[in-house]
């Protein structure tokens, strides 16, 4: 089964209230983004946005088949896109959906 790299920075992290949504994912380590991002608040939860700082988080390998369920869990306020990681490489991450800003 194909796997993708997923960067998480909020309630999906280890020890956070929604980490169970990553059941079956493989933890690959603590990482941070390149200094091109920031965090906004979408209600009680953080949302990744473009900016000028690094964002700390965790890197996982997730089966592609699990992405529709994660997308549904994140909901319409988030969209999945590539994020550049410090030290090289990239991963998918959940960003604030542009429509949410309107």
C-alpha positions, 0 to 999 in steps of 0.5 A: 500500500503506498504511503505519504509523509504527513506533517502534523502540528496540532491535535493529531500529535502524540499525546494530543486529544485527536492522535487516535485518528493516526492509528496505523501511521508510522511516527518518523520524528519531531521536525519543523518547517522551513521558515515560510509558515505560521499558525492561525486559529480556526476556533480552538484549533491551530491552522497552518498558513503562509508566513515567515516562521518555522512551525514545530510538529511531527512527521508520520507515514500514512497509508494513502487509503487513510487520507479520505478519512483524515480529510473528513476528520479535518473538515472543510476548514482545512486543505491538504498541501505540501509543506517544506521541511527544515533540513530538506524534503517535504510532506503533506500538511493540513493548511487553513482553507482559503474559503475559511478566511472569507 
